[in-house]
């Protein structure tokens, strides 16, 4: 199968009990494939027409090829499709898009089938054909996941870009490697190139924002994070990561109301333990508490600090002393006499600022 899918996505292997052809589910599809040459583009367009008519009898979501095939870009471009589909039409559509992927040089398409907000199936489709740019990119991506193989990964991704200079995903992956190597200017260059070739690449927008934050270009980072949320959907962990980090930028800029908006959305979400955002819950509750305290919403701030302490086990870095310190300050501002207990706890945990504050109130 020339695609990358989640284990739950193979509809041929696992049926959902009670799912009938006449039952309709909400589906979301977005992304693009680039074919590089007029010859390849025309070939895949012709084959799409043939297969949609003869193999699938037009029982697909995109019956009019011109709706998704863009000759001026030599691409298959599904900006974002949201609609309803039966199982049969969904399977036919995914199969046909997957078939088209083998002719592309770069790109990716994500597709979800949901029921009442629950993901039933998710497909991530990307080129896996025996073309040099595709093979170099896939090898570079695998190498990037191995500790100590960053230089080799960069070399492979660079070669993929040399084979096809519009390879948005190769630029994006190289950007993240440069970011982790602290080559921030190179990372910014890569992310911007990635976006220039595929503005829908939400991961590139997010990576650019993280690099801009390191450079203290927070206003520019916020704009990139806004694009990351626009180009992703709430079913993706990246969407919530962008919201959380955007809140952090607003907090650092003392834009407390905007920060509170992002933190409220993030902390209202129920993340699974497997979700990368789960480990950031305690720190986000802590930042939310600081934001609410700055806004003078003391009761809500105290509740947020309590939530932060209650979710500390989700964090790798234990900032318990800081939480006690800030909760103590909020309790003091609220006129609660037991604030001193929080300051003492923070001091016992080694926080010097808490010890100094204790000395002032003694």
C-alpha positions in Angstrom: 0.0 0.0 0.0 1.7 3.2 -1.2 0.5 5.4 1.7 1.0 5.9 5.3 -2.0 5.2 7.5 -2.8 4.8 11.1 -3.4 1.1 12.2 -7.1 1.9 12.7 -7.4 3.3 9.1 -7.5 0.1 7.1 -11.2 -0.3 6.5 -10.7 -3.6 4.7 -9.2 -5.1 7.8 -11.5 -3.8 10.4 -15.2 -3.0 10.1 -17.0 -0.7 12.4 -20.0 -2.5 13.9 -23.3 -1.3 12.5 -21.7 0.9 9.8 -23.8 0.6 6.7 -23.4 2.0 3.2 -26.5 4.2 3.7 -25.1 5.6 7.0 -23.4 9.0 6.6 -20.5 10.3 8.6 -18.7 13.6 8.7 -15.5 13.5 6.7 -12.6 16.0 6.4 -10.0 15.9 3.7 -7.2 18.4 3.1 -3.7 18.5 1.5 -2.1 18.4 -1.9 0.2 16.4 -4.2 2.6 17.9 -6.7 3.4 16.1 -9.9 6.3 18.2 -11.2 5.8 17.9 -14.9 3.0 18.5 -17.4 3.4 14.9 -18.6 2.9 13.4 -15.1 0.0 15.8 -14.3 -1.9 14.9 -17.5 -1.3 11.2 -17.0 -2.7 11.2 -13.5 -5.6 13.3 -14.5 -6.5 10.9 -17.3 -6.1 7.9 -15.0 -8.2 9.6 -12.3 -11.0 10.1 -14.9 -10.8 6.5 -16.1 -10.8 4.9 -12.7 -13.6 7.2 -11.3 -15.9 6.2 -14.1 -15.0 2.5 -14.7 -13.8 1.3 -11.3 -15.8 3.4 -8.9 -18.8 4.3 -11.1 -18.5 7.9 -10.0 -19.3 6.9 -6.4 -16.6 9.2 -5.0 -16.6 12.5 -3.3 -14.8 14.5 -6.0 -16.8 13.7 -9.1 -15.5 16.7 -11.1 -11.7 16.4 -11.5 -11.3 20.1 -12.2 -12.4 20.8 -8.6 -9.2 19.3 -7.2 -6.7 19.2 -10.1 -4.9 22.5 -10.7 -3.1 22.6 -14.0 -1.4 26.0 -13.2 0.2 24.3 -10.2 0.5 20.8 -11.7 -1.1 19.6 -8.5 -4.0 17.8 -6.9 -5.1 20.3 -4.3 -7.8 19.7 -1.7 -7.8 23.0 0.3 -10.1 21.6 2.9 -13.2 19.5 2.2 -15.8 19.0 4.9 -18.9 17.0 4.1 -20.8 13.8 4.7 -20.1 10.4 3.2 -21.1 6.8 3.3 -18.5 4.1 4.0 -18.5 3.0 0.4 -17.9 6.5 -1.1 -15.3 7.2 1.5 -13.4 4.0 0.8 -13.6 4.7 -3.0 -12.3 8.3 -2.6 -9.4 7.3 -0.3 -8.4 4.5 -2.7 -8.4 6.8 -5.7 -6.4 9.5 -3.9 -4.0 6.9 -2.7 -3.6 5.7 -6.3 -2.8 9.3 -7.4 -0.1 9.6 -4.7 2.2 7.1 -6.5 2.6 9.6 -9.4 3.5 12.6 -7.1 6.9 14.0 -6.2 5.9 15.7 -2.9 3.0 16.6 -0.7 0.6 14.9 1.8 -3.1 14.5 2.3 -4.9 13.8 5.5 -8.4 12.4 5.7 -10.6 11.8 8.7 -14.0 10.1 9.1 -15.7 11.1 12.4 -18.9 10.4 14.3 -20.1 13.0 16.9 -16.5 14.4 17.2 -14.9 10.9 17.6 -12.3 9.9 15.0 -13.4 6.6 13.4 -10.6 6.5 10.8 -7.6 8.6 9.8 -5.5 8.3 6.7 -2.2 10.1 6.1 -1.3 9.7 2.4 2.0 10.7 0.9 4.2 9.7 -2.0 6.1 6.4 -1.6 6.9 5.8 -5.3 10.3 4.7 -6.6 11.3 8.2 -7.7 14.6 9.6 -6.5 13.2 12.7 -4.8 10.6 10.6 -3.0 13.0 7.9 -1.9 15.6 10.5 -0.7 12.9 12.3 1.3 11.6 9.1 2.9 15.2 8.0 3.8 15.9 11.5 5.2 12.7 11.5 7.3 13.6 8.1 8.8 17.2 9.3 9.5 15.8 12.4 11.2 14.2 10.2 13.8 17.5 8.6 14.8 19.6 10.4 17.5 23.0 11.4 16.2 22.0 11.1 12.5 21.1 14.7 12.0 23.8 15.5 9.5 23.0 12.5 7.4 19.3 13.4 7.5 20.1 16.9 6.4 22.2 15.6 3.5 19.4 13.3 2.3 16.8 16.0 2.6 19.0 18.4 0.7 19.5 15.9 -2.1 15.7 15.5 -2.2 15.3 19.2 -2.6 18.0 19.3 -5.3 16.0 16.6 -7.2 12.7 18.6 -6.8 13.2 22.1 -5.6 9.5 22.6 -4.6 9.6 19.8 -2.0 7.7 21.5 0.9 7.9 18.6 3.2 11.7 18.2 2.7 12.2 21.8 3.6 10.0 21.4 6.6 11.8 18.3 7.9 15.2 19.9 7.4 13.9 23.0 9.2 13.1 21.0 12.3 16.5 19.3 12.3 18.2 22.7 12.0 15.9 23.9 14.9 17.0 21.1 17.1 20.6 21.7 16.2 20.1 25.4 17.2 20.7 26.6 13.7 17.8 29.0 14.0 18.5 31.2 10.9 18.8 28.1 8.7 15.6 26.7 10.3 13.7 30.0 9.6 14.9 29.8 5.9 13.7 26.2 5.6 10.3 26.8 7.1 9.7 29.9 5.0 10.7 28.0 1.8 8.4 25.1 2.8 5.5 27.5 3.3 6.2 29.3 0.0 5.6 26.0 -1.8 2.7 24.7 0.3 0.9 27.3 2.4 -1.3 24.6 3.9 1.7 23.0 5.6 0.6 23.7 9.2 3.7 22.0 10.6 6.0 24.4 8.8 4.0 27.4 10.1 4.4 26.0 13.6 8.1 25.3 13.2 8.6 28.9 11.9 6.9 30.3 15.0 9.0 28.3 17.4 12.2 29.5 15.6 10.9 33.1 15.7 10.2 32.8 19.4 13.8 31.9 20.0 14.8 35.1 18.2 12.3 37.0 20.4 10.3 38.0 17.4 7.1 37.2 19.2 4.6 39.3 17.2 5.8 37.5 14.0 5.6 34.2 15.8 2.0 34.9 16.7 1.1 35.4 13.1 2.7 32.1 12.2 0.8 30.3 14.9 -2.4 31.8 13.7 -1.6 30.3 10.3 -0.8 27.0 11.9 -4.3 26.9 13.5 -5.9 28.0 10.2 -4.2 25.3 8.2 -4.9 22.5 10.7 -8.0 21.2 12.4 -9.0 20.6 16.0 -8.7 16.9 15.5 -4.9 17.3 15.2 -2.5 17.7 18.1 -0.7 20.4 16.2 -3.7 22.6 16.3 -3.7 22.6 20.1 0.0 22.9 20.4 -0.2 26.1 18.3 -2.9 27.4 20.6 -0.9 26.7 23.7 2.3 28.2 22.3 0.3 31.3 21.0 -0.9 31.8 24.6 2.7 31.7 25.8 3.6 34.4 23.3 0.7 36.6 24.4 1.7 36.1 28.1 5.3 37.1 27.4 4.0 40.2 25.7 1.7 41.0 28.7 -1.3 40.6 26.4 -3.2 38.9 29.2 -6.7 38.8 27.7 -5.5 37.2 24.5 -3.4 34.7 26.5 -6.4 33.8 28.7 -8.4 33.1 25.6 -5.9 30.6 24.3 -5.3 28.9 27.6 -9.0 28.6 28.3 -9.5 26.7 25.0 -6.5 24.5 25.7 -7.4 23.6 29.3 -11.0 22.9 28.3 -9.8 20.1 26.0 -9.7 16.5 27.2 -6.4 15.2 25.9 -5.6 11.5 25.8 -2.4 10.4 27.5 -1.1 9.5 24.0 -1.6 13.0 22.8 1.6 15.1 22.9 -0.3 18.0 24.5 -1.1 15.9 27.6 2.3 16.5 29.1 1.9 20.3 28.9 -1.3 20.4 31.0 0.3 21.4 34.3 2.5 24.1 32.8 -0.4 25.5 30.9 -2.7 25.6 34.0 0.2 27.4 35.7 0.5 30.0 32.9 -3.3 30.3 32.9 -3.2 31.0 36.6 -0.5 33.7 36.2 -2.6 35.3 33.4 -5.8 35.3 35.5 -3.9 36.7 38.4 -2.6 39.6 36.2 -6.2 40.2 35.1 -7.3 40.4 38.8 -9.4 37.3 38.6 -8.1 35.9 41.8 -10.6 33.1 42.4 -10.1 31.7 38.9 -6.4 32.1 39.3 -6.4 30.0 42.5 -8.4 27.4 40.8 -5.9 27.3 37.9 -3.0 26.9 40.3 -4.8 24.1 42.0 -5.3 22.4 38.7 -1.6 22.8 37.9 -0.6 21.1 41.1 -3.2 18.4 40.4 -1.7 17.6 37.0 2.0 17.8 37.8 2.5 14.1 37.0 2.0 15.0 33.3 5.2 17.1 33.3 8.8 16.0 32.9 10.0 19.2 34.5 8.7 19.7 38.0 8.0 23.4 38.7 6.1 22.7 41.9 8.0 25.4 43.8 7.0 28.1 41.4 3.3 27.0 41.5 3.3 27.2 45.3 5.0 30.6 45.1 2.4 32.0 42.7 -0.5 30.4 44.4 0.7 31.9 47.7 0.9 35.4 46.1 -2.6 34.9 44.7 -3.9 33.8 48.1 -2.3 36.8 49.8 -3.9 39.2 47.2 -7.3 37.5 47.9 -6.8 38.1 51.6 -6.4 34.5 52.6 -4.2 34.0 55.7 -3.0 30.6 54.6 -0.9 32.1 51.9 2.1 31.8 54.2 1.9 28.0 53.9 2.4 28.1 50.2 5.4 30.5 50.5 6.9 28.2 53.1 6.4 25.2 50.9 8.0 27.0 47.9 11.0 28.0 50.1 11.3 24.4 51.3 11.5 23.2 47.7 14.5 25.6 47.2 12.9 28.6 45.6 15.0 31.6 46.7 12.4 34.2 45.7 10.0 32.6 48.1 12.5 32.7 50.9 13.1 36.4 50.3 9.4 37.1 50.3 9.0 35.2 53.5 11.7 37.3 55.1 9.8 40.5 54.0 6.5 39.4 55.6 8.0 37.9 58.8 
